[in-house]
Amino acid sequence: MSVDADGPFLTDRVCSNTTLCKLGVPSKEFSITKGFGDFKGGKIRQKVESKSMAKKEHLRSVFDWIQIQFDKTEFSPKEIIEDILFLDFDLFIENKGSLKYYNYDSQLHYGNIRIYYGSKESSYMLVMSGQALEFYRDMVLDPNSLSERQFLNNLYYNYIHFSVRRIDIAIDDFNETPYFTPNQLLKICQKKRFLYGKSTYYNTYGDETIGQTLYLRKPNDDERLRIYDKRLEQAEKLGISKRYIENWIRTELELRKAKAHYFIQEWLHSEIDLLNFTKGYLKEKVRFYSDSHFSKPLRSWEKFLGHSKPVSIIISKPKTELEQKLEWFTYKGSGAILKAYKFLYDNNLLHEYEKSNYLALNNMEYPPDLASGLIERAILFKREDLIPTIKENIKRRN
């Protein structure tokens, strides 16, 4: 598979190691294995200062989950690791592994970065959890003055056969007095004074002791919002008092499937940082109100979103099978030959047997799958009267 060398930040090859060449870093200066033990030790991070995170005052925005699916016919694990992640293939360990909803049975993993694969799947799945992304930022991106934006821009700019399947984007509020708490917004939800698009569904998990999480929208939706006290969560996880951890309220947007893919695409096309782009998306989608008439926006939510410009994501509707066939016929198939055939027929330039073949085109029958596409198109254009004619011309299986 070829990579466009004129991508957004790839440099000319000047060494044998593809990872180091792309980063422009000499081999002796590139050591990402050191410090992994310290990272796993569970140090408490205080207001992380990272080039990979968009911050404003006491807010920051960071990816907390990235999951990308790669077409097996176009990628190999080595290409994903070296050309996309900019890591060395030898760092990864092969092991058994499975992923919910998929038939993967094996994985390559390093620093909680995982690539799932299996003979029953036609793709590879890269999964980077929050911990994996923290490790990746600390040990790969930041030391080389790279950002997640550049990492993703390289992917979208230079490759086609991939799909972002899930992203989680966190907005962390480290203010001494947060804009809001999960419990404060829960009270608004209980009064049904909010809208997430057209949805008014919400749910909760936990309590004020272990940390309460407020969920907006249903678990099986392609997008969902989580609001929780990260400070209490970390204290519970580490078994320490919350006073040792700074105030930390997290608002986390989860997007799946096409919404995840197009969110990243639109963000890369914009010149807006991740924090304000995410706030702009929430400003367009999620509204809280202080009154039952939905006329007074909740002040704390409005202040949290600030002056961010509303962001709407337009998802291109996938082409139907009929549209794909017509496009293929026109640009890659026999469209030009059909035009030539018609020209020869109209100008009496065909031999007799060729005329017979040309006229036989009108008597051809439709394969069942093509007939289904024609029926759908007839219904779309409100020409149901054509359906009997289509059915009369369906090719019958022997």
N, C-alpha and C positions, 0 to 999 in steps of 0.2 A: 504494500500500500504506500502510495507516495504522499509526502507531506509538503505543503506549500512553504518553501523556505522564506517567503516574504510575509510570514505571519506576523502577528502583533509584537512578539518579543523574542522570537527564535533567532539565534545568531548563526553565523557561518560555522561550519564544522572545522575545528582546528585541532581536534584530538580524536582518539579512537573511541572513547567512551561516549555513547550518544547522550546519556543524561548530562554529563558535564559539559559537553559541547553546547547543548541547547541553553544551558544556564550561563555559559561563558565563565566557568569556574575551574581552575586547575585542580587536578585530582587530589593533590596533597592538601588542598585547602577545603576539600569537601568531605567532611566526616559527619554523617547524620546519625551514626549509631551511638555516639557518646551522649550521655545525658538521658538516654531512654529509661534507665533504671531510676534516675532521680524523678523523671516525669511520672513514672508509675507509682512513686512513693506517696502520692496524694497530697502534694503541697497545696495550701490554701492560697489562691491567687487573689491579690488585692488590686482592684482596678487595673486590669491587664492593659499594659501599654504595648500595642501591637500594630504594625503597619497594615495588617490584614483586617482590622476592625474599624468600622466607621463610628466615630464618637462625636458627641456634641454635649458640652458641659458634663453632666453626670449620667448621660445615656450612651450606650454603645449598641451596635448591631453586629451580629456575627452569625455565620452559618453553623447550625448545630446538627445537621444531617444532610448528606448529599448521597444520592443513590442513582447510578447511571448504568443503563443497559447498552451493551455493545453487540453488534451483529457479528456472529462467529465467522462468517465468510469474509469479513472485511478486517477483522482484528485478531491478534493473537495476545495471550497474556503478557508476553514480553513487550509487545508494542504499547499496551496499556500502561505497564509499569514504567518503561523507560521513556517513551515519547509523550505520554500524557501526564503521568505523575512525576516524572523526572527523578525516579529512584532507580537503584540498581536491582536487577532481577534476582541476583543471588541473595539479597536480603530476605526474600520471601520464603516462607516454609509451606510445604504442601501438606494438606491434612484433609480428613473427612469434614464435611460441613453441609448444612442444609439451610434453606431460606424459605420461610412461610410463603405459601401460594405458588411456589415454583418447584421444579423437579431436579434442582441441583443436588449433587451428592458429594462434591469436593470443593475445596477452597485453597487459595493461596493467601497467606496473611502475614502482616508485619506491622507492629505498632498499632494494632486494632484496625488497620486498613485491610479490608477483605475483598477478594475477587472470587466469586462463586462460579462454578462451571459443572458440567455433567453431560454425558452422552445423550440424555433425553431432552436437553434444551439446546436451542439453536442460537444461544447468546451467552455472553459473559455478563455478570452483574458486579459492578464495583459498589461497595457499601462503605461509606465513611461516617461513622457515628460521631457524636459530639466529642468523645475522647480521642477518636482517631483524627478528627479535624484539628483539635488542640495540639496534638502531637505533630501533625503535618505543618501547621503554622509555625510552631516553635522550632522545629528541627529542619525544615526544608524551605518554606517560603520566606520567613523573616530574616534568617541569616543571609539570604541571597537577594534581599531587597525586592522580593516578589510579593504579589498579593493574590488573594483568591480570585479577584477580578481578572488578573492576567492568566491565572491557571485556567479559568473557565473560558476566557476569550480565545486562548489557544485552541481549546477543544471545539468551540463553535466556529471559529474562523477556518480551521484546517481540516475538519472532518465532517462527514455527512451521516454515516450509518450508525447513529447512536441516539439514545433517547433518555433524557433525565426523567426518572420515574418518581422521585420524591426529594423534596428539600424542606428542611425546617430552618426558619430564620428567627433568631431570638433578638428582641430588643430588651436590654438589661437596664433597669433603673437603679442607680446606686445612690440616689439622693437620700439625705438624712431623713427628710420627710418625702416619701414617694408620691408620685402623681395620684396613685390610687393603690388599693390593696385588693386581692381577690374577693375578700369578704364584702368590701364596699360595692364592687361591681355586681356581686351575687345578689345583693339586696335590690339593685336595679333590675336584674334579670327576673327575680321572683315577682316583681310587679309588672313584668312583661313590657318594660320600657326600653327595649332595644331591638335592633334589626341587624341581621347579618345577611345582606342581600335581601331575600324574602323570608329567611328562616328566623324563627324565634325559639329554636330548640337550644337548651342548655343542660348541663349536667355538672356534678361536682364529685370530687374524690378527696378523701382525707379530712382533716380538721385543723383547728388553729394550733394544735400542739405539734403535730408532725408536718404541718404544712398543707394548706388547702389548695386544690387545683380547680379552677373554673374552666369548663369546656364549652365552647360555642360551636354549634352544628353537630350533626350526628357522626358516629365513628366511621361509617362507610362513605361519607362524603369525600369529594376530591379536594376539599380544603376545610381546614378547621383551625380554631384559635384556642390556645391554652394560656391561662394567666395563673401564675402561682408564685409562692414565696420561696425563691431559690435559697435564701439564707437558711430557712428552717429545714429545707430538704438536705442541704449540705451538712448542717449540724447533726441531723438525724443519721445521715449516711456515715459521717466520720466519728460519731459518738462523742461529740464535744458540745460545749455550751454555745448558743448562738451569739453570745457577746464577743466571741473570738472571730466572728465573720462579719464583714460589713453588711449594711442593709442592701438587699438585693431582691427586687421584684422583677420577674421575667414575664414578658408577653411574647408568646411564641406562635408564629404562623406556620402551619404545615400545609404544603401543597403537594398534590400527587398527579401523576400521569401528565396529560397535556398542559395542565395549568402550571405544573412545576417547570416543564420544558420551556414554555413560552414566557414565564416570568423571568427566567434567567436571560432568555434572548432579548426581551424588551429592556431589561436592566443594562445589559451590555451595550445596547444601541443608544442608551441614554448617557448623559454626562452627570447623572445624579449618584451620590454615594448610596451605599446599601441602606443606611439608616433612614434617610429621607425618602428613598424609593419605597421602602417597606411601609413607612408611615403614610406615604401617599396612597399606597394600595389599600391600607386599612381605612383611610379617610374616605375612599370611594365605596368601601364595602360595609364597614361596621359603624353603627351609630347607636349611641346611648342617649337617653333623654331623662330630664329631671321632672317631667310632667307626663300625665297620662294621655295628653292630646298630641304628643310627639312634636311639640312646637318649640321646646326649649332644650337645645343640646346640652348634655352633661358637661359642665365646665371643666372638670378634671380631665376628661377624655379629650376635649378640644385642646386644652393646654398641652397635653401629652403629644398630640399630633402636630401641634405648632403650626408653622407657616408652610408645611410641606404641600406640594401641589398634588391634587388627586391623580392617581394613576389607574388606568383601566387597561386590562390585558385582553387583546383580541386574539382568540384562538381560531386559526384557520380550520375550516371544516374539511375533513378528509374527503378525497374524491371517491365517488362510488366506483364499483367495478366496471360499470358501463362507461363512465367518464374516462377511466384509465385505459380501457380498450380503444376508445375512439381517439384518445390522445396518442396512444402507441401506434395505431394505424396511420394517423396523420403524419407523425414525425419520425417514427422508427420502422413502421411496417411497409405496406404496399400502396399507400395513398398515391404516390407519384405514378406507379404502374397502372392503377385504375384510371387516373387522368389520361395517361397515354393510350390506354385501351379505348376509352371513350372517344378520344381524338381520332384514332384510326377508324373506329366504327362510323363516326359522323362524317368522315371524309372518304368513306368507301375504300379504305386502304387495307382491309383485312381479307385473308383467304377465306374460303367458304367454311372450312372447319373452325377457323378462328371466330367467324361470325356466330356459328352455332354455340361455341363455348361462351361467347360474350352474352348471348341471349339466355343461356342457361343460368346466368347469375341471378336472373329474376325469379327462378324457380327454386333457388336454394332455401333450405330450411334452417331454422335457428336452433343451436344447441340449447338445452334446457336452462343453463345458467345465463346465457345471453337473452333468452326469452324473458326470464325473470327481471332482468335489468330493463328491458323494453316495457314490460308491464308497469314497473315502478315509475318509469318516465311518463307513461301515458296517464297514470293516476296523478302525478305531480302537475301535469299540464291540464288536468281535468278533462282528459279525452278517454274516459272509460269505454266509450263506444268502439275503440280500436282493440280492446282486449280480446274479443272473439277472433279477430283476424290474426292477431299474434299467436293465439293458441292453435289455430288451424295450421300454422306454419312451423310448429315445433318438431324438430327431428326426433323421431321415436327410436329408442334403443332396441337393438335386435334381441 
